[in-house]
Amino acid sequence: MAVLDILTYPDPRLKQVSAPVTDFDEALRAFVADLEETMRAGPGGVGIAAPQVGEFRRIVIVDVSAKPKTPNHGRLVLVNPEILEWDGMVKGREGCLSVPDFTGNVIRAARIRLRAQDEHGEAREYEMEGYEARAVQHEIDHLDGLLFLDRLVSKRHDLFRRKVYAK
């Protein structure tokens, strides 16, 4: 396994739309392992998307299980994720490994129903809410070439310079 280099804003590749995954082979699983190691090596990362490391395939990893009292499904590898339903809207603060110096307020769905495949190609559906739903929506945005900066409530009042990373 290896820690991969993370693309950072304003790298234009972060705006690229990712292609669906069609081959669920050992190479995919090796990439997923590297992607997860990269996420865990970063400061406070709870999610990562393949485009953040220059791999433009529809793959994200989310794991918010370390956050106390946060409903979650544990470690999720989501390949070709698709949000089927969403409900409620809530504003919350987001950060990003690809935008290391800033955080910002973004409105996201409070609850989502999601379909995705795992790294073996098995189809799965999830219902999620709160922080986990926010993290998944954030990572899926990367697959569509969007950053949280593109969804700020107000560019003037809702972007904040990050003081320090908590490890």
Buried (B, 14 or more C-beta within 10 A) or exposed (E): EEBBEBBBBEEEEBBBEBEEBEEBEEEBEEBBBBBBBBBEEBEEBBBBBBBBBBBBBBBBBBBBBEBEEBEBBEEBBBBBBEBEEBEEEBEBEBBBBBBBEBBBBBEBBBBBBBBBBBBEBEEBEBEBBBBBBBBBBBBBBBBBBBBBBEBBEEEEEBBEEEEEEEE
